[in-house]
Each structure stands twice: as C-alpha cells, then as structure tokens.
Amino acid sequence: MFYPAITLAMTAASTRLKHKRKSPAGVASNQLIFTAHHGTNANVFPYVLSLYVPKRSKVADVTYGNGVFWKRVPEDTYELLRTDLVGGVDARTLPYTDESLDCVVFDPPYMHTPGGTAHVNHQNYESYYRNNSATSDKKYHEAVLDLYFSAAKESHRVLRPDGIYIVKCADEVCASQQRLTHVELINEFQTYGFVIEDLFILIRLNRPGVSRMLRQAHARKTHSYFLVFRKPAGKSRWKGLPDDERFMPAETTTLPLIQ
C-alpha cells in the first residue's frame, strides 16, 4: 500500500539532513615542484629549499666546497654557514651547539679511496669534494656508509626540533654487489630519530661511458638523490611552509620533467 504523506515527509527529512558541500580551499595549478628532473645540482637544490627550508633560516652547508649547490640561491635568502675540511671543519665534529641550526646540508663523496692507486682518477674521490678526512678503518662502500652515518648523528645533534637535513647520495655497484645507498641511509637515519620527508631524483645531462668493458652485469646508473630528512618535534607531521616563508626559485631554474 502506498502512503504519499509518509513518503513526502521522509523526502523532506532527508533533504534537511543533506548539507551543502563546502568548496575546497586553494586554486587549481600545475606549477608544482616535482620529484624527478634532468639537470644539475644547482638546478634542483633551490626547489628542495623552497619546499622545506624557510627564508632567513640558519643553514650549515658542512661540505660547501666550491658552493655549487648555492649558485642559484640569492645571498640574502638564508644565513649560510659555509664549512668543509679545507677550512678545518669535519662534518663529524661540527663547531655548533646543540639544537642551534635550522638546516644542515651534506654532500660527501659517493666513492671511498682506499689507498694505493684504486679509484685515484675517479671524479668523486675525497680531494675533489674537499670534505672527507678518510680516517675510517673501513673500505669501499662500507667506508662511504660510515661517513654518512657519523655525519648524520652529528647533524641530528645540532639541528633544532623540526630542523631539516638535506643529504646528497647515489647508489653504486661495489664488488659486483648492488648497493642501494639511498635505501641504506633512510633505514639507518630513522634509527637516529630522523623522519624521511622527501626524495628528489637528479638525472645527469650527459651520457656516461667506460674505457673498457668485457661484460655488462648491471644497468649503469645515471641518477643521484637529494634525500630530505626532518628531526621531528614530538609526533608532529610536516604540513608544508606558508607562502610568505618560502623561497621561490627564479623561473630560469625550471627544468624539463621526466615523462
């Protein structure tokens, strides 16, 4: 049996329960910062800063070298502390007090020179980077990790709560074994109290080659990473920077995206 009055009453009640959907905040845009790019360190680094390091922050680049990362960052954007081994500062024993920095930048050599003639002509060995005293008792990839781990512990000490740790790294094949350095670092740094917030992939512009090859066993790596860690304040989560605190890179640094 059909009851029109009851049906109408139910329909009216249902309509009253429906709330007008609230329009989401923000504006539509494709002007975003993406994770993977062809380019150089100087191209990509400003984007890392833009997302994670507020303007006027106190930033220690503890492997400054020739300052390649900073070529497209205006001088007055941050309070930049430039150090490396040439100036007598080791990234594992920094001259800063506990929780005194907003950000630390670390870019060590990706390959260790164990002595003798091994890797002596490799472009990433210690004297090129001017930032590794090579005092580790380990060799090859384990020496690379030892440097990263020691420096990370020291950076955790000097970073304030919610401070940012930016680390450059690259994977490698060592002794015919695949070593995914970025995974090893993420796993280890989390045990020190860091939270991984982001990963930027940088694809080199030129095509690498080798002088002699008998057999290729692994794909040749043409990329490196910027890893972004945060020293969390309690259980806080990263929510991004307000627009008025963000450093906005010049449009000339825009890079082609990986399609």
C-alpha positions in Angstrom: 0.0 0.0 0.0 1.3 3.4 -0.9 1.3 6.2 1.7 2.0 9.6 -0.1 2.1 11.6 3.1 4.7 9.4 4.7 6.9 9.4 1.5 6.8 13.2 1.3 7.7 13.5 5.0 10.7 11.2 4.6 11.9 13.0 1.5 11.7 16.4 3.3 13.7 15.0 6.3 16.3 13.6 4.0 16.7 16.9 2.3 17.2 18.7 5.6 20.0 16.2 6.6 22.0 16.9 3.4 24.5 19.7 4.0 25.8 21.9 1.2 29.2 20.6 0.2 32.0 23.0 1.1 34.3 24.1 -1.7 37.9 23.0 -1.1 40.4 25.8 -0.4 43.2 26.7 -2.8 43.4 27.2 -6.6 44.0 24.9 -9.5 47.6 24.8 -10.7 50.2 22.7 -12.5 53.0 25.0 -11.3 54.3 22.4 -8.9 57.6 21.1 -7.7 58.2 17.6 -9.0 60.4 14.8 -7.7 62.5 13.9 -10.8 64.5 16.2 -13.2 67.2 16.2 -15.8 69.7 18.9 -14.8 72.4 19.7 -12.3 72.7 20.1 -8.6 72.5 23.9 -8.9 69.2 23.5 -10.8 67.4 21.1 -8.4 68.7 22.3 -5.0 66.7 25.6 -4.9 63.5 23.5 -5.2 64.5 21.4 -2.2 65.0 24.6 -0.2 61.7 26.1 -1.5 59.6 23.2 0.0 61.5 22.6 3.2 63.6 25.5 4.4 62.0 28.8 5.4 63.7 32.0 4.3 66.2 33.5 6.8 66.9 30.1 8.3 70.3 29.4 9.7 71.7 26.8 7.3 75.1 25.0 7.6 76.5 23.5 4.4 79.1 21.3 6.1 80.6 20.1 2.7 80.5 23.5 1.0 83.5 23.0 -1.3 83.0 25.4 -4.3 79.4 26.2 -3.3 77.9 24.6 -6.4 74.5 24.0 -4.8 74.1 27.7 -4.0 74.8 29.2 -7.4 71.1 30.0 -8.0 70.2 30.9 -4.4 70.5 34.7 -3.7 73.0 35.5 -1.0 70.5 37.2 1.4 67.9 34.3 1.3 69.5 32.4 4.2 72.0 32.8 7.0 74.5 30.4 5.3 77.4 28.9 7.3 80.0 27.6 4.9 82.4 24.9 6.1 84.5 22.0 4.8 87.7 20.2 5.6 89.8 22.8 3.7 88.6 25.3 6.4 89.4 22.8 9.1 85.8 21.7 9.9 84.9 18.0 9.7 81.2 17.2 9.3 81.5 14.6 12.0 82.6 17.1 14.7 80.8 20.4 14.0 81.6 23.6 15.9 77.9 24.3 16.7 75.9 24.0 19.9 73.1 21.5 20.4 69.9 22.4 18.5 71.2 25.6 17.1 70.6 25.1 13.4 67.5 25.1 11.2 69.1 23.1 8.4 72.2 21.1 7.6 73.3 20.2 4.0 75.7 17.2 3.5 77.2 16.1 0.2 80.1 13.7 0.7 82.0 11.7 -1.9 80.0 8.7 -3.2 83.1 6.5 -3.5 85.9 6.0 -1.0 89.5 6.0 -2.0 91.0 3.1 0.0 94.6 3.9 -0.8 97.2 3.0 -3.4 96.0 3.6 -7.0 92.4 2.3 -6.6 89.9 4.9 -7.8 92.7 7.5 -7.9 91.2 9.1 -11.0 87.6 8.9 -10.0 85.9 12.3 -10.0 84.1 11.8 -6.7 87.1 10.9 -4.6 87.9 12.8 -1.4 90.2 15.6 -2.6 87.8 16.6 -5.3 85.0 17.1 -2.8 87.3 18.5 -0.1 85.1 17.1 2.6 86.3 13.7 3.8 89.4 13.2 6.0 89.2 9.5 5.1 90.0 8.3 8.6 87.6 5.4 8.6 89.0 1.9 9.2 86.5 0.6 6.6 86.9 0.4 2.9 84.9 0.8 -0.3 81.2 1.1 0.2 81.3 0.5 3.9 83.6 3.5 4.3 81.1 5.6 2.4 78.3 4.5 4.7 80.5 5.1 7.8 80.9 8.7 6.8 77.2 9.2 6.1 76.2 7.6 9.4 78.7 9.5 11.6 77.8 12.8 10.0 74.1 12.2 10.4 74.5 11.6 14.1 76.3 14.9 14.4 73.8 16.8 12.3 71.0 15.4 14.5 72.7 16.9 17.5 73.0 20.4 16.1 69.5 20.6 14.4 66.7 22.2 16.3 63.4 20.3 16.6 61.7 20.2 13.1 65.1 21.0 11.6 65.8 19.8 8.1 68.7 17.5 7.0 69.4 17.5 3.2 71.7 14.7 2.0 73.0 14.1 -1.5 73.8 10.5 -2.3 74.0 7.9 -5.2 73.6 4.2 -5.4 76.5 2.1 -6.6 77.7 -1.4 -7.5 80.6 -2.4 -5.3 82.4 -5.7 -5.6 79.8 -6.9 -8.0 77.1 -6.3 -5.4 74.2 -3.8 -5.9 74.3 -1.3 -3.0 71.2 1.0 -2.9 72.7 3.7 -0.8 69.6 5.8 -0.5 67.7 2.9 1.0 70.5 2.1 3.4 70.7 5.7 4.6 66.9 6.0 5.0 66.8 2.9 7.1 69.7 3.8 9.3 68.8 7.5 9.8 65.4 6.5 11.1 67.1 4.8 14.0 68.8 8.1 14.9 65.4 9.8 15.1 65.1 11.3 11.6 61.9 11.1 9.5 62.3 10.9 5.7 60.1 13.6 4.2 61.1 13.6 0.5 63.3 12.3 -2.2 64.5 14.2 -5.3 65.9 12.3 -8.3 68.5 14.1 -10.4 69.3 12.6 -13.9 72.6 13.6 -15.3 72.6 15.5 -18.6 75.5 13.7 -20.3 75.7 10.1 -21.3 78.4 8.2 -19.3 80.8 5.7 -20.8 83.6 3.3 -19.9 87.0 2.9 -21.4 86.9 -0.9 -21.4 84.1 -3.3 -20.8 84.1 -7.1 -21.0 80.5 -7.7 -19.9 77.8 -5.5 -18.5 76.2 -7.1 -15.5 74.2 -4.2 -14.1 72.4 -1.1 -15.5 74.7 1.9 -15.5 73.5 4.5 -13.0 72.8 8.0 -14.4 71.0 9.4 -11.4 71.6 10.6 -7.8 69.3 11.7 -5.0 68.6 14.6 -2.7 67.1 13.0 0.5 65.2 15.3 2.8 65.0 14.3 6.5 63.4 16.1 9.4 64.2 15.9 13.1 60.6 15.8 14.4 59.3 17.8 17.3 57.5 15.1 19.1 54.9 13.3 16.9 54.4 16.3 14.6 54.0 15.8 10.9 55.2 18.0 8.1 52.5 20.3 6.7 54.5 22.5 4.3 55.7 26.1 4.5 53.4 29.1 4.4 53.8 31.1 1.1 55.3 34.1 2.8 58.1 31.9 4.3 59.0 30.1 1.1 62.0 30.9 -1.1 60.7 30.9 -4.7 63.3 29.9 -7.2 63.6 32.1 -10.3 61.8 30.8 -13.4 65.1 30.4 -15.2 65.8 27.4 -13.0 62.7 25.5 -14.3 63.8 22.0 -15.5 62.3 19.6 -18.0 60.2 16.9 -16.2 60.7 13.2 -16.6 57.8 12.0 -18.8 
